[in-house]
Structure formats: C-alpha cells, structure tokens
Amino acid sequence: MNKKVKELARKSALTYKAKDGNLVIVEDFSVATPKTKEFVAILKSLNLNGNKSTIVMNGADKNTVLSARNIDTILLTEAKNLNIFDIMNCKKLVLSEAAVKAIESNFSNN
C-alpha cells in the first residue's frame, strides 16, 4: 500500500473516532507500581471499564506495560507503532498528550 494512502487512512480513522466521541486524551498515563489493580482503577476513572480500548503513549514505561498486560480488553501501544487496525478495532481510543504531539509531528513530516 502506498505510504500516502496509509497516512490518509490513519487520519480518517482518527477523525472518525473523534466525531463519534470515542477519542479520549489524557495528560499523563503512568502507574507507580506494576499492579493490575491500580491500572483497573485508572480505567474505571476514565469510564473504560469493560470496553475494548487502545491506549497510545509516546513511550510506555515498564510499570504501565506490566500492569496492562493481564487485561484482555486493553491494547497498549506506542505512537510510532499506531496503525489503522489498532484504531478501528477498539471502542475507545485513549491518547496521552505526548502521543498526540508525536502523531501530529508524524503527519506534518509526511
């Protein structure tokens, strides 16, 4: 697939999520200790409990990755690895502010 077509599809998918109200932007998303219980509490505060969600971070820290790996409804990915399937294959898309900046810079470079 052409690189420009991929970028256009990614932009369209992000726009679709935003129009449907399924795009959530958070300031920072990190867990102090690698406990799934703490991560579940964060998900409940964001009303993501039970929804299939993709969480996009600019650089995931080790504790967050360890906390999220046991939850089957959550996909944790980095902004540089975000693809169209990950965007469309979830109910809610959660982006950190740093991930938004990384995605914007990626779109402006292309």
C-alpha positions as CSV (number, residue, x, y, z in Angstrom):
1,M,0.0,0.0,0.0
2,N,1.2,3.5,-0.8
3,K,2.6,5.5,2.1
4,K,0.4,8.5,1.4
5,V,-2.7,6.3,1.3
6,K,-1.7,4.8,4.7
7,E,-1.4,8.2,6.2
8,L,-4.7,9.3,4.8
9,A,-6.4,6.2,6.2
10,R,-4.9,6.8,9.6
11,K,-6.1,10.5,9.6
12,S,-9.5,9.4,8.6
13,A,-9.7,6.7,11.3
14,L,-8.7,9.2,14.0
15,T,-11.2,11.7,12.7
16,Y,-13.9,9.0,12.8
17,K,-13.1,8.2,16.4
18,A,-13.2,11.9,17.4
19,K,-16.5,12.5,15.6
20,D,-18.1,9.6,17.4
21,G,-16.8,10.8,20.8
22,N,-14.7,7.7,21.3
23,L,-11.4,9.6,21.5
24,V,-10.1,10.4,24.9
25,I,-7.0,12.5,25.5
26,V,-5.3,12.3,28.9
27,E,-2.5,14.4,30.3
28,D,-0.3,11.5,31.5
29,F,-0.8,7.8,31.9
30,S,1.6,6.0,34.1
31,V,1.4,3.6,37.0
32,A,3.7,4.0,40.0
33,T,4.0,0.3,40.8
34,P,3.3,-2.7,38.4
35,K,-0.1,-3.6,39.8
36,T,-3.0,-4.5,37.6
37,K,-5.4,-3.4,40.4
38,E,-4.1,0.2,40.1
39,F,-4.4,0.1,36.3
40,V,-8.0,-1.1,36.6
41,A,-8.7,1.8,39.0
42,I,-7.4,4.2,36.3
43,L,-9.6,2.5,33.7
44,K,-12.7,2.9,35.9
45,S,-11.9,6.6,36.4
46,L,-11.8,7.1,32.6
47,N,-15.0,5.0,32.2
48,L,-13.2,2.4,30.1
49,N,-14.2,-0.5,32.3
50,G,-15.2,-3.5,30.2
51,N,-14.8,-1.6,26.9
52,K,-12.3,-2.8,24.3
53,S,-9.8,0.1,24.3
54,T,-6.5,1.0,22.8
55,I,-4.1,3.2,24.8
56,V,-1.5,5.1,22.9
57,M,1.5,6.5,24.7
58,N,4.6,8.2,23.3
59,G,7.0,6.0,25.3
60,A,5.4,3.4,27.6
61,D,7.2,2.9,30.9
62,K,7.8,-0.6,32.2
63,N,5.3,-0.4,35.1
64,T,2.4,0.6,32.8
65,V,3.2,-2.2,30.4
66,L,3.4,-4.8,33.2
67,S,0.1,-3.5,34.7
68,A,-1.8,-3.6,31.4
69,R,-0.7,-6.9,30.0
70,N,-3.1,-9.0,32.1
71,I,-6.2,-7.1,30.9
72,D,-7.5,-8.7,27.7
73,T,-9.7,-5.7,26.7
74,I,-6.7,-3.3,26.7
75,L,-4.1,-2.8,24.0
76,L,-1.2,-0.7,25.0
77,T,0.9,0.7,22.1
78,E,3.3,3.5,21.3
79,A,2.5,6.4,19.0
80,K,5.2,5.3,16.5
81,N,3.5,1.8,16.2
82,L,-0.1,3.0,15.9
83,N,-1.8,1.6,12.8
84,I,-5.3,1.7,11.3
85,F,-6.3,-1.7,12.6
86,D,-5.5,-0.7,16.2
87,I,-7.5,2.5,15.8
88,M,-10.6,0.8,14.3
89,N,-10.5,-2.4,16.4
90,C,-11.5,-0.7,19.7
91,K,-14.5,1.0,21.2
92,K,-12.4,3.8,22.8
93,L,-9.1,5.2,21.8
94,V,-7.0,6.9,24.6
95,L,-4.1,9.1,23.7
96,S,-1.6,10.7,26.0
97,E,-0.7,14.4,25.3
98,A,2.8,13.3,24.3
99,A,1.4,10.7,21.9
100,V,-0.8,13.4,20.3
101,K,2.2,15.6,19.7
102,A,4.2,12.6,18.2
103,I,1.3,11.7,15.9
104,E,0.9,15.4,14.8
105,S,4.7,15.6,14.1
106,N,4.5,12.4,12.1
107,F,1.7,13.8,10.0
108,S,3.5,17.1,9.4
109,N,6.7,15.3,8.3
110,N,4.9,13.4,5.6
